[in-house]
Amino acid sequence: MIEAAALTALALDAAIGWPGWLYRRVGHPVGCFAQLIAAGERRWNRTDYADLTRRYLGSIAMLALLIVSGGIGLMCEYAARMLAGPWAWLPIAFAAWPGLAQRSLHAHFQPVRRALMRNDLPAARTAVAKIVGRDTDRLDARGVARAAIESLAESFCDGVIAPLFWLMLLGLPGLWMYKAINTADSLIGHPEEPLRAYGWAAARIDDGANFIPARLSAILLCLAGMGGWRVAWRDHGSHASPNAGWPEAAMAGALHIRLAGPVQYDGQVSPKAWIGSGADPDGDAMDRAGRVYLRACALAWIGVGGVAWLA
């Protein structure tokens, strides 16, 4: 049943994503998690508390977030199974649909690619600023392409493979607990003050939740790109994250380009290591990255279908 729900949710996301009109009317479930996380951070991440106290409170906040998100997912799935019986896969699919982001990732990537292809660097900088956290106002065309491809590769794990993996493994509770974890990591799981102690649990739980999906993502990207295995194995550890380096290195290897390298955040240069050993990416590399991403998504569909067939 959950396999049919997963395939249907993938199809809904690929077909219509999360439309703007729907977002304007009801928002997005992740926004509710963000509000809870922000409220907890404002209340408990006080600078007059010791680091150990803030780490403890951040852990309690994550436990509460997991109970809420998992509980909601469990109630939705139980209600679907009780009310819909053998057709429960359909309401479960609708409840899982907002947790996937295939179409959204592609829709945010394409404006950057199109701007670079028509040599409109200001428009490309504006578009890429919507999907990355680094300073973009001084990026050249290759820097813009590098940022967009890195974001696409890393988000393939966070937005597609990881939620799909946890949906298949634990049903709706697994998917929505993962989305809550990933949202918390993006908001508070930072190594800098004032979030270093309070967000410690969010970052560590996110590392654990992405451990298997990140490696699955790298495998799918290498298969979709018909290469990249050596670079993925060699360079994944060059990333600060124990997981994000896998899909980024796989994409770099598949495209024969280099990613990462020194970047600037809030005016300060972060000396990141290079991933891959090819040329700097350009608009053509972005075009190929988009195709690799779509093929990797298709492979994920095939994988879910294979599990359904075996089940």
ChimeraX attribute file (.defattr): number of C-alpha atoms within 10 A of each C-alpha:
attribute: neighborCount
match mode: 1-to-1
recipient: residues
	/A:1	17
	/A:2	20
	/A:3	21
	/A:4	18
	/A:5	25
	/A:6	29
	/A:7	21
	/A:8	20
	/A:9	26
	/A:10	28
	/A:11	16
	/A:12	19
	/A:13	22
	/A:14	18
	/A:15	11
	/A:16	10
	/A:17	20
	/A:18	20
	/A:19	10
	/A:20	9
	/A:21	9
	/A:22	10
	/A:23	11
	/A:24	9
	/A:25	8
	/A:26	8
	/A:27	13
	/A:28	14
	/A:29	15
	/A:30	16
	/A:31	12
	/A:32	13
	/A:33	20
	/A:34	16
	/A:35	11
	/A:36	16
	/A:37	22
	/A:38	14
	/A:39	13
	/A:40	18
	/A:41	20
	/A:42	9
	/A:43	9
	/A:44	17
	/A:45	22
	/A:46	15
	/A:47	11
	/A:48	8
	/A:49	12
	/A:50	12
	/A:51	17
	/A:52	11
	/A:53	16
	/A:54	24
	/A:55	22
	/A:56	18
	/A:57	22
	/A:58	26
	/A:59	19
	/A:60	14
	/A:61	23
	/A:62	21
	/A:63	13
	/A:64	15
	/A:65	20
	/A:66	20
	/A:67	14
	/A:68	18
	/A:69	23
	/A:70	22
	/A:71	16
	/A:72	16
	/A:73	23
	/A:74	18
	/A:75	13
	/A:76	17
	/A:77	22
	/A:78	15
	/A:79	15
	/A:80	19
	/A:81	18
	/A:82	11
	/A:83	12
	/A:84	14
	/A:85	10
	/A:86	11
	/A:87	13
	/A:88	20
	/A:89	23
	/A:90	20
	/A:91	20
	/A:92	27
	/A:93	24
	/A:94	16
	/A:95	19
	/A:96	27
	/A:97	22
	/A:98	18
	/A:99	25
	/A:100	26
	/A:101	22
	/A:102	22
	/A:103	20
	/A:104	16
	/A:105	21
	/A:106	16
	/A:107	12
	/A:108	17
	/A:109	24
	/A:110	17
	/A:111	16
	/A:112	28
	/A:113	26
	/A:114	17
	/A:115	20
	/A:116	23
	/A:117	17
	/A:118	11
	/A:119	13
	/A:120	13
	/A:121	18
	/A:122	16
	/A:123	16
	/A:124	25
	/A:125	25
	/A:126	16
	/A:127	22
	/A:128	26
	/A:129	18
	/A:130	13
	/A:131	17
	/A:132	15
	/A:133	13
	/A:134	18
	/A:135	17
	/A:136	22
	/A:137	12
	/A:138	11
	/A:139	19
	/A:140	14
	/A:141	22
	/A:142	16
	/A:143	19
	/A:144	29
	/A:145	27
	/A:146	25
	/A:147	25
	/A:148	27
	/A:149	29
	/A:150	24
	/A:151	20
	/A:152	26
	/A:153	27
	/A:154	21
	/A:155	22
	/A:156	27
	/A:157	26
	/A:158	25
	/A:159	20
	/A:160	21
	/A:161	26
	/A:162	27
	/A:163	28
	/A:164	27
	/A:165	23
	/A:166	21
	/A:167	23
	/A:168	19
	/A:169	14
	/A:170	16
	/A:171	24
	/A:172	31
	/A:173	25
	/A:174	23
	/A:175	26
	/A:176	30
	/A:177	25
	/A:178	27
	/A:179	25
	/A:180	27
	/A:181	27
	/A:182	24
	/A:183	20
	/A:184	27
	/A:185	21
	/A:186	14
	/A:187	17
	/A:188	23
	/A:189	24
	/A:190	18
	/A:191	13
	/A:192	10
	/A:193	10
	/A:194	15
	/A:195	21
	/A:196	17
	/A:197	24
	/A:198	28
	/A:199	30
	/A:200	20
	/A:201	25
	/A:202	26
	/A:203	23
	/A:204	13
	/A:205	19
	/A:206	22
	/A:207	19
	/A:208	12
	/A:209	21
	/A:210	25
	/A:211	16
	/A:212	15
	/A:213	24
	/A:214	26
	/A:215	21
	/A:216	19
	/A:217	31
	/A:218	30
	/A:219	20
	/A:220	26
	/A:221	34
	/A:222	26
	/A:223	18
	/A:224	21
	/A:225	23
	/A:226	13
	/A:227	19
	/A:228	23
	/A:229	20
	/A:230	14
	/A:231	23
	/A:232	27
	/A:233	15
	/A:234	15
	/A:235	21
	/A:236	23
	/A:237	17
	/A:238	19
	/A:239	19
	/A:240	11
	/A:241	12
	/A:242	15
	/A:243	25
	/A:244	27
	/A:245	26
	/A:246	32
	/A:247	29
	/A:248	34
	/A:249	36
	/A:250	33
	/A:251	36
	/A:252	36
	/A:253	29
	/A:254	25
	/A:255	23
	/A:256	19
	/A:257	19
	/A:258	22
	/A:259	27
	/A:260	22
	/A:261	16
	/A:262	11
	/A:263	18
	/A:264	16
	/A:265	11
	/A:266	8
	/A:267	9
	/A:268	10
	/A:269	12
	/A:270	12
	/A:271	11
	/A:272	15
	/A:273	16
	/A:274	15
	/A:275	26
	/A:276	29
	/A:277	14
	/A:278	13
	/A:279	14
	/A:280	17
	/A:281	24
	/A:282	19
	/A:283	21
	/A:284	13
	/A:285	21
	/A:286	25
	/A:287	16
	/A:288	15
	/A:289	26
	/A:290	20
	/A:291	14
	/A:292	23
	/A:293	23
	/A:294	17
	/A:295	17
	/A:296	23
	/A:297	22
	/A:298	14
	/A:299	16
	/A:300	21
	/A:301	17
	/A:302	13
	/A:303	13
	/A:304	20
	/A:305	16
	/A:306	12
	/A:307	13
	/A:308	15
	/A:309	9
	/A:310	7
	/A:311	8
